[in-house]
Amino acid sequence: MVVGCFIDNISAAIILTPILLPVAEGFGVDPVHFGVIITVALAIGFVTPPYGPTLFVASAISGVRLETISKSVVPFFLF
């Protein structure tokens, strides 16, 4: 999730998958399950500040200030 806060999802997946997949397989995690885990973690990171381009889109569409939207996303980042 931390990487998703600073790097685009596709770039992060291309960089992290070859590094983390052998580690996950070593722990007995199925590659498909690992793909779902990394996708969801990066998606959560993609909506969190400071990068969070999804927050800017949500702010522009809804008319709600970016600070208000950022405060409502915090519980999802802390789970």
N, C-alpha and C positions, 0 to 999 in steps of 0.2 A: 504494500500500500504506500509506503514511503516513496518508492521509486515512481509510482503513478502520480504522486503530487508534483513531481518536477519534470517528468519526461512523458512524451506522447505515448499512448497505449501500444500502438503498433511497434514503435521503436523499442520500447521497453520489453515487449514480448520477444522480439527478435534477438535482443541482447541477452535477456535472462533465461530463456528456455534452454538453450544449449548448455548453459552453466548449471542450472538447477534441476533439469530432468534426470541426469544420472544420479544425483544425490537423492531425489525423490524415489527413483526406482530402487536405490540401495536400501531405502526404508520400507520398501514393499508397496509403494503407492502406484496405482495403475496410471499409465500415461494419460488416459482420457480424463480421469478424475483430477490429475495434476493440471491439465489444460483448463478445466472448469475453475479450479482454485485460483490459478494465476489470472485468468480472465476476470473473475469477480473481484479479486484483490486490486487489480489495476483499474477496474471500473470505479471502485470506491475511491481510490486515490485520485482518479481523474476529476471527481467533483469536489475535491477538498482544496482549500487554499494552500499555497499561494498561486499555483498554476491554474487550476480549475477553469478551463475555458467553458465548461458546461455551466458554471455559475454565471458567467457573463451573458451567455445566451438566455438563461432563465431570467436574469435580471432585465434584459432588454425586452423579452416577450411579456413578462408579467408586470413590469413597471415598478417592481419592488427594489429597494436599494440593495446593493451588493452586500453590505454589512449585515443586513437582516437575513438574507439568504445564507450567508456564511455561518451565522450563529445557529441556524436551524440544521445545518449539515453536521455540526460538531458531534452530536450523539452517535451518528453513524460511523464516524472516524474513530471514536473511542471504544467501541464495543470490544 
